[in-house]
């Protein structure tokens, strides 16, 4: 799902997390300092909320997030949270820069007063989480142009860092792993300015449908603007002999009225009217396609190699 679709998502509190996941590839390849300021603020504050919610302040400082902890107070202040920023800065005094193992040692040796201070910080973060998520949602709206989604908007694939001049033959080489070749091919097609051939368009739509559903589930895919192309994606998966994945896309489409609504507004209205059971089934498709990951990407790259002459 691209950023405009994310910003249209009806559950506002979901948006920061959905965008966070789409920045994982960028963070993996560039690190926090290689991201834009808008991306850094989202990453740092959402990571704080997620780590504390999942395992408390100990987890936040003990995991790799602890390495970035000194950067979080400034991000909190940019979101209008000076009190929370000051509380975090006080806790940072107990964790001077050091390796992860050193932070664990420091945590185990904290005085009762310091431990109470950390517990109070955890409660403060938990109490502020809903407010922070709403602030992040506004932040994303205000800085929309400063976010760059890696892998052309797909979060499902591991990071690719091929040079811009990589050739199609290099991408389709037999010795290149399918989970590298497929995102590289998708990015190449997404960045093409010339019109795509029918085969290229089919591959692009098939890869996107697989990537979006396996990352977020059928609801996210159908809600996105690319969800209008679900019938074409289904046909392309069938043509590539990725029949199990095609069946998942077909079942996703079947929850909507026939004929399949290609208009975004009509489709989103229909999705909003679905029963809780239908929405649960759509979300669960993420795990189905995740289980089909390897055979699907292998079928897609085999299809591309078999039709090399139709690709440019």
DRENDO-1510 file (C-alpha; in Angstrom, 1 decimal, always signed):
<recs>
REC; n; res; u; v; w
REC; 1; UNK; +0.0; +0.0; +0.0 .
REC; 2; UNK; +1.5; +3.3; -1.0 .
REC; 3; UNK; +1.5; +6.4; +1.2 .
REC; 4; UNK; -1.7; +8.1; -0.2 .
REC; 5; UNK; -3.6; +4.9; +0.5 .
REC; 6; UNK; -2.2; +4.7; +4.0 .
REC; 7; UNK; -3.3; +8.2; +4.7 .
REC; 8; UNK; -6.8; +7.2; +3.6 .
REC; 9; UNK; -6.9; +4.2; +6.0 .
REC; 10; UNK; -10.0; +4.7; +8.2 .
REC; 11; UNK; -8.4; +3.6; +11.5 .
REC; 12; UNK; -6.0; +6.5; +12.1 .
REC; 13; UNK; -4.1; +4.8; +14.9 .
REC; 14; UNK; -3.0; +2.0; +12.5 .
REC; 15; UNK; -1.2; +4.3; +10.1 .
REC; 16; UNK; +2.1; +4.9; +11.9 .
REC; 17; UNK; +2.7; +1.2; +12.3 .
REC; 18; UNK; +1.8; +0.4; +8.7 .
REC; 19; UNK; +4.2; +3.0; +7.5 .
REC; 20; UNK; +6.9; +1.9; +10.0 .
REC; 21; UNK; +6.8; -1.6; +8.5 .
REC; 22; UNK; +7.3; -0.1; +5.1 .
REC; 23; UNK; +10.5; +1.7; +6.3 .
REC; 24; UNK; +12.1; -1.5; +7.6 .
REC; 25; UNK; +14.0; -2.1; +4.3 .
REC; 26; UNK; +15.2; +1.5; +4.3 .
REC; 27; UNK; +16.3; +1.3; +7.9 .
REC; 28; UNK; +18.1; -2.0; +7.3 .
REC; 29; UNK; +20.1; -0.7; +4.4 .
REC; 30; UNK; +20.8; +2.9; +5.5 .
REC; 31; UNK; +20.4; +3.0; +9.3 .
REC; 32; UNK; +18.6; +5.6; +11.3 .
REC; 33; UNK; +21.0; +8.4; +10.2 .
REC; 34; UNK; +20.5; +7.6; +6.5 .
REC; 35; UNK; +16.8; +8.3; +6.8 .
REC; 36; UNK; +15.0; +11.7; +6.3 .
REC; 37; UNK; +14.1; +13.6; +9.5 .
REC; 38; UNK; +10.5; +12.8; +9.0 .
REC; 39; UNK; +11.3; +9.1; +8.8 .
REC; 40; UNK; +13.6; +9.3; +11.8 .
REC; 41; UNK; +10.9; +10.8; +14.0 .
REC; 42; UNK; +8.4; +8.2; +13.0 .
REC; 43; UNK; +10.9; +5.3; +13.5 .
REC; 44; UNK; +12.2; +6.5; +16.9 .
REC; 45; UNK; +8.9; +7.3; +18.5 .
REC; 46; UNK; +7.0; +4.3; +17.2 .
REC; 47; UNK; +9.8; +2.0; +18.2 .
REC; 48; UNK; +9.7; +3.5; +21.7 .
REC; 49; UNK; +5.9; +2.9; +22.0 .
REC; 50; UNK; +6.2; -0.7; +20.5 .
REC; 51; UNK; +9.1; -1.8; +22.7 .
REC; 52; UNK; +7.6; -0.4; +25.9 .
REC; 53; UNK; +4.2; -1.8; +25.2 .
REC; 54; UNK; +5.6; -5.2; +24.4 .
REC; 55; UNK; +8.2; -5.6; +27.2 .
REC; 56; UNK; +8.5; -2.5; +29.2 .
REC; 57; UNK; +11.3; +0.0; +29.4 .
REC; 58; UNK; +13.8; -2.8; +30.1 .
REC; 59; UNK; +13.1; -4.2; +26.6 .
REC; 60; UNK; +13.4; -0.7; +25.0 .
REC; 61; UNK; +16.9; -0.2; +26.5 .
REC; 62; UNK; +18.0; -3.8; +26.2 .
REC; 63; UNK; +17.2; -4.4; +22.5 .
REC; 64; UNK; +18.9; -2.7; +19.6 .
REC; 65; UNK; +16.4; +0.2; +20.2 .
REC; 66; UNK; +18.6; +1.1; +23.2 .
REC; 67; UNK; +21.3; +2.2; +20.8 .
REC; 68; UNK; +19.0; +4.8; +19.3 .
REC; 69; UNK; +17.5; +5.9; +22.7 .
REC; 70; UNK; +19.6; +9.1; +22.9 .
REC; 71; UNK; +17.9; +10.3; +19.7 .
REC; 72; UNK; +14.4; +9.8; +21.0 .
REC; 73; UNK; +14.0; +12.9; +23.2 .
REC; 74; UNK; +14.5; +15.3; +20.4 .
REC; 75; UNK; +11.9; +13.4; +18.3 .
REC; 76; UNK; +9.4; +13.6; +21.1 .
REC; 77; UNK; +9.9; +17.3; +21.4 .
REC; 78; UNK; +9.2; +17.7; +17.7 .
REC; 79; UNK; +5.9; +16.0; +18.3 .
REC; 80; UNK; +5.1; +18.4; +21.2 .
REC; 81; UNK; +5.9; +16.0; +24.1 .
REC; 82; UNK; +8.6; +17.9; +26.2 .
REC; 83; UNK; +7.6; +16.3; +29.5 .
REC; 84; UNK; +8.0; +12.8; +28.2 .
REC; 85; UNK; +11.2; +13.8; +26.5 .
REC; 86; UNK; +12.6; +15.1; +29.8 .
REC; 87; UNK; +11.6; +11.9; +31.6 .
REC; 88; UNK; +13.4; +9.8; +29.0 .
REC; 89; UNK; +16.5; +12.0; +29.2 .
REC; 90; UNK; +16.6; +11.4; +33.0 .
REC; 91; UNK; +16.5; +7.6; +32.4 .
REC; 92; UNK; +19.2; +7.8; +29.9 .
REC; 93; UNK; +21.6; +8.9; +32.6 .
REC; 94; UNK; +21.5; +5.3; +33.8 .
REC; 95; UNK; +22.5; +4.0; +30.4 .
REC; 96; UNK; +25.6; +5.7; +29.0 .
REC; 97; UNK; +26.6; +4.7; +25.5 .
REC; 98; UNK; +27.7; +1.1; +25.3 .
REC; 99; UNK; +27.2; -2.3; +23.8 .
REC; 100; UNK; +23.9; -4.2; +24.3 .
REC; 101; UNK; +25.5; -6.6; +26.8 .
REC; 102; UNK; +26.7; -3.6; +28.9 .
REC; 103; UNK; +23.2; -2.2; +29.0 .
REC; 104; UNK; +21.9; -5.5; +30.3 .
REC; 105; UNK; +24.5; -5.4; +33.0 .
REC; 106; UNK; +23.6; -1.9; +34.0 .
REC; 107; UNK; +19.9; -2.8; +34.1 .
REC; 108; UNK; +20.5; -5.7; +36.4 .
REC; 109; UNK; +22.5; -3.5; +38.8 .
REC; 110; UNK; +20.1; -0.5; +39.0 .
REC; 111; UNK; +19.3; +0.8; +42.5 .
REC; 112; UNK; +15.7; +0.6; +43.8 .
REC; 113; UNK; +15.3; +4.4; +43.1 .
REC; 114; UNK; +16.5; +4.0; +39.5 .
REC; 115; UNK; +14.3; +1.0; +39.0 .
REC; 116; UNK; +11.3; +3.0; +40.3 .
REC; 117; UNK; +12.2; +5.8; +37.9 .
REC; 118; UNK; +12.3; +3.4; +34.9 .
REC; 119; UNK; +8.9; +1.9; +35.9 .
REC; 120; UNK; +7.4; +5.3; +36.1 .
REC; 121; UNK; +8.8; +6.1; +32.6 .
REC; 122; UNK; +7.2; +2.9; +31.3 .
REC; 123; UNK; +3.8; +3.9; +32.7 .
REC; 124; UNK; +4.2; +7.4; +31.3 .
REC; 125; UNK; +4.9; +6.0; +27.8 .
REC; 126; UNK; +2.0; +3.6; +28.0 .
REC; 127; UNK; -0.4; +6.4; +29.1 .
REC; 128; UNK; +0.9; +8.6; +26.2 .
REC; 129; UNK; +0.8; +5.9; +23.5 .
REC; 130; UNK; -2.6; +6.7; +21.9 .
REC; 131; UNK; -1.7; +10.4; +22.0 .
REC; 132; UNK; +1.7; +9.7; +20.3 .
REC; 133; UNK; +0.1; +7.6; +17.6 .
REC; 134; UNK; -2.3; +10.4; +16.8 .
REC; 135; UNK; +0.6; +12.9; +16.8 .
REC; 136; UNK; +2.6; +10.6; +14.4 .
REC; 137; UNK; -0.4; +10.4; +12.1 .
REC; 138; UNK; -0.5; +14.2; +11.9 .
REC; 139; UNK; +3.3; +14.2; +11.5 .
REC; 140; UNK; +3.0; +11.9; +8.5 .
REC; 141; UNK; +0.4; +14.1; +6.9 .
REC; 142; UNK; +2.5; +17.2; +7.4 .
REC; 143; UNK; +5.7; +15.6; +6.0 .
REC; 144; UNK; +4.2; +13.3; +3.4 .
REC; 145; UNK; +6.8; +14.3; +0.7 .
REC; 146; UNK; +9.7; +13.4; +3.1 .
REC; 147; UNK; +8.9; +9.7; +3.2 .
REC; 148; UNK; +10.5; +7.3; +0.7 .
REC; 149; UNK; +9.2; +3.8; +0.6 .
REC; 150; UNK; +11.8; +1.1; -0.2 .
REC; 151; UNK; +11.2; -1.6; -2.8 .
REC; 152; UNK; +8.7; +0.7; -4.5 .
REC; 153; UNK; +6.3; +0.5; -1.6 .
REC; 154; UNK; +6.5; -3.2; -0.8 .
REC; 155; UNK; +7.5; -4.2; +2.7 .
REC; 156; UNK; +7.2; -8.0; +2.2 .
REC; 157; UNK; +10.6; -8.5; +0.6 .
REC; 158; UNK; +14.1; -8.4; +2.2 .
REC; 159; UNK; +16.0; -5.2; +1.3 .
REC; 160; UNK; +17.5; -5.0; -2.2 .
REC; 161; UNK; +20.4; -2.6; -3.0 .
REC; 162; UNK; +21.2; -3.3; -6.6 .
REC; 163; UNK; +22.9; -0.4; -8.4 .
REC; 164; UNK; +20.7; +1.6; -10.7 .
REC; 165; UNK; +22.4; +0.2; -13.8 .
REC; 166; UNK; +21.8; -3.5; -12.9 .
REC; 167; UNK; +20.8; -5.3; -16.1 .
REC; 168; UNK; +17.7; -7.5; -16.5 .
REC; 169; UNK; +20.0; -10.5; -17.3 .
REC; 170; UNK; +21.7; -10.0; -13.9 .
REC; 171; UNK; +18.3; -10.0; -12.2 .
REC; 172; UNK; +17.2; -13.1; -14.0 .
REC; 173; UNK; +20.5; -15.0; -13.5 .
REC; 174; UNK; +19.9; -18.6; -12.4 .
REC; 175; UNK; +22.2; -18.2; -9.5 .
REC; 176; UNK; +20.4; -15.2; -8.0 .
REC; 177; UNK; +18.0; -16.2; -5.1 .
REC; 178; UNK; +14.3; -15.7; -6.0 .
REC; 179; UNK; +13.7; -13.6; -2.9 .
REC; 180; UNK; +16.3; -11.1; -4.2 .
REC; 181; UNK; +15.4; -11.4; -7.9 .
REC; 182; UNK; +11.6; -10.8; -7.4 .
REC; 183; UNK; +11.9; -7.4; -5.5 .
REC; 184; UNK; +14.7; -6.3; -7.9 .
REC; 185; UNK; +12.4; -7.1; -10.8 .
REC; 186; UNK; +9.5; -5.3; -9.2 .
REC; 187; UNK; +11.5; -2.2; -8.5 .
REC; 188; UNK; +12.8; -2.2; -12.0 .
REC; 189; UNK; +9.2; -2.4; -13.4 .
REC; 190; UNK; +7.9; +0.2; -11.0 .
REC; 191; UNK; +10.5; +2.7; -12.0 .
REC; 192; UNK; +10.1; +2.2; -15.8 .
REC; 193; UNK; +8.9; +5.3; -17.6 .
REC; 194; UNK; +8.1; +3.5; -20.9 .
REC; 195; UNK; +4.8; +1.6; -21.1 .
REC; 196; UNK; +5.0; -2.0; -19.8 .
REC; 197; UNK; +4.4; -5.0; -22.1 .
REC; 198; UNK; +1.4; -7.2; -21.2 .
REC; 199; UNK; +3.8; -9.7; -19.6 .
REC; 200; UNK; +5.6; -7.0; -17.6 .
REC; 201; UNK; +2.4; -5.5; -16.4 .
REC; 202; UNK; +1.1; -9.0; -15.3 .
REC; 203; UNK; +4.3; -9.7; -13.4 .
REC; 204; UNK; +4.2; -6.3; -11.7 .
REC; 205; UNK; +0.6; -6.8; -10.6 .
REC; 206; UNK; +1.2; -10.4; -9.5 .
REC; 207; UNK; +4.2; -9.5; -7.4 .
REC; 208; UNK; +2.4; -6.6; -5.8 .
REC; 209; UNK; -0.7; -8.6; -4.9 .
REC; 210; UNK; +1.5; -11.3; -3.4 .
REC; 211; UNK; +3.7; -8.8; -1.5 .
REC; 212; UNK; +0.8; -6.7; -0.2 .
REC; 213; UNK; -1.3; -9.6; +1.0 .
REC; 214; UNK; +1.6; -11.5; +2.6 .
REC; 215; UNK; +2.7; -8.4; +4.4 .
REC; 216; UNK; -0.7; -6.9; +5.5 .
REC; 217; UNK; -3.4; -9.3; +4.5 .
REC; 218; UNK; -6.2; -9.2; +2.0 .
REC; 219; UNK; -8.0; -6.2; +3.5 .
REC; 220; UNK; -5.0; -3.9; +3.0 .
REC; 221; UNK; -4.6; -5.1; -0.6 .
REC; 222; UNK; -8.2; -4.6; -1.6 .
REC; 223; UNK; -8.3; -1.2; +0.2 .
REC; 224; UNK; -5.2; +0.1; -1.7 .
REC; 225; UNK; -5.5; +1.8; -5.1 .
REC; 226; UNK; -3.8; -1.2; -6.7 .
REC; 227; UNK; -6.5; -3.4; -5.4 .
REC; 228; UNK; -8.5; -2.3; -8.4 .
REC; 229; UNK; -6.3; -4.6; -10.5 .
REC; 230; UNK; -7.0; -7.7; -8.4 .
REC; 231; UNK; -8.6; -9.6; -11.4 .
REC; 232; UNK; -5.5; -8.9; -13.5 .
REC; 233; UNK; -3.2; -10.0; -10.7 .
REC; 234; UNK; -5.2; -13.2; -10.2 .
REC; 235; UNK; -4.9; -14.0; -13.9 .
REC; 236; UNK; -1.1; -13.2; -13.9 .
REC; 237; UNK; -0.5; -15.5; -10.9 .
REC; 238; UNK; -2.4; -18.3; -12.7 .
REC; 239; UNK; -0.4; -17.7; -15.9 .
REC; 240; UNK; +2.8; -18.0; -13.8 .
REC; 241; UNK; +1.6; -21.3; -12.4 .
REC; 242; UNK; +1.4; -19.8; -8.9 .
REC; 243; UNK; -2.0; -21.4; -8.6 .
REC; 244; UNK; -2.2; -21.5; -4.8 .
REC; 245; UNK; -1.4; -17.8; -4.5 .
REC; 246; UNK; -3.9; -17.1; -7.2 .
REC; 247; UNK; -6.6; -19.0; -5.3 .
REC; 248; UNK; -6.0; -16.7; -2.2 .
REC; 249; UNK; -6.4; -13.6; -4.4 .
REC; 250; UNK; -9.6; -15.1; -5.9 .
REC; 251; UNK; -11.1; -15.7; -2.4 .
REC; 252; UNK; -10.2; -12.2; -1.4 .
REC; 253; UNK; -12.1; -10.8; -4.4 .
REC; 254; UNK; -15.0; -13.0; -3.6 .
REC; 255; UNK; -15.9; -11.1; -0.4 .
REC; 256; UNK; -16.9; -8.1; -2.5 .
REC; 257; UNK; -20.0; -7.7; -4.7 .
REC; 258; UNK; -20.0; -8.9; -8.3 .
REC; 259; UNK; -18.9; -7.5; -10.7 .
REC; 260; UNK; -15.7; -6.7; -8.9 .
REC; 261; UNK; -15.6; -3.0; -8.0 .
REC; 262; UNK; -12.6; -1.4; -9.6 .
REC; 263; UNK; -13.5; +2.1; -8.4 .
REC; 264; UNK; -11.6; +2.9; -5.2 .
REC; 265; UNK; -14.5; +4.7; -3.5 .
REC; 266; UNK; -17.0; +1.9; -4.3 .
REC; 267; UNK; -14.6; -0.8; -3.2 .
REC; 268; UNK; -13.7; +0.9; +0.1 .
REC; 269; UNK; -17.4; +1.5; +0.9 .
REC; 270; UNK; -18.1; -2.2; +0.3 .
REC; 271; UNK; -15.1; -3.2; +2.5 .
REC; 272; UNK; -16.4; -1.0; +5.3 .
REC; 273; UNK; -19.8; -2.8; +5.1 .
REC; 274; UNK; -18.3; -6.3; +5.5 .
REC; 275; UNK; -19.0; -8.4; +8.5 .
REC; 276; UNK; -16.4; -9.0; +11.2 .
REC; 277; UNK; -16.1; -12.6; +10.0 .
REC; 278; UNK; -15.3; -11.5; +6.5 .
REC; 279; UNK; -12.8; -8.9; +7.6 .
REC; 280; UNK; -11.1; -11.5; +9.8 .
REC; 281; UNK; -10.8; -13.9; +6.9 .
REC; 282; UNK; -9.3; -11.2; +4.7 .
REC; 283; UNK; -6.7; -10.3; +7.4 .
REC; 284; UNK; -5.8; -14.0; +7.9 .
REC; 285; UNK; -4.8; -14.3; +4.2 .
REC; 286; UNK; -1.5; -12.7; +5.2 .
REC; 287; UNK; -0.5; -16.0; +6.9 .
REC; 288; UNK; -1.7; -18.1; +4.0 .
REC; 289; UNK; +0.4; -16.3; +1.5 .
REC; 290; UNK; +3.3; -16.2; +3.9 .
REC; 291; UNK; +3.3; -20.0; +3.9 .
REC; 292; UNK; +3.2; -19.9; +0.1 .
REC; 293; UNK; +6.1; -17.5; -0.1 .
REC; 294; UNK; +8.8; -19.7; -1.5 .
REC; 295; UNK; +6.8; -21.5; -4.2 .
REC; 296; UNK; +5.1; -18.3; -5.3 .
REC; 297; UNK; +8.3; -16.3; -5.8 .
REC; 298; UNK; +10.0; -19.2; -7.4 .
REC; 299; UNK; +7.0; -19.6; -9.8 .
REC; 300; UNK; +7.1; -15.9; -10.7 .
REC; 301; UNK; +10.9; -15.8; -11.4 .
REC; 302; UNK; +10.7; -19.0; -13.4 .
REC; 303; UNK; +7.9; -17.4; -15.5 .
REC; 304; UNK; +10.0; -14.3; -16.0 .
REC; 305; UNK; +13.0; -16.3; -17.1 .
REC; 306; UNK; +10.9; -18.5; -19.4 .
REC; 307; UNK; +9.6; -15.3; -21.2 .
REC; 308; UNK; +12.9; -13.3; -21.1 .
REC; 309; UNK; +12.3; -12.1; -24.7 .
REC; 310; UNK; +9.2; -10.3; -23.7 .
REC; 311; UNK; +11.0; -8.3; -21.0 .
REC; 312; UNK; +13.0; -5.2; -21.5 .
</recs>
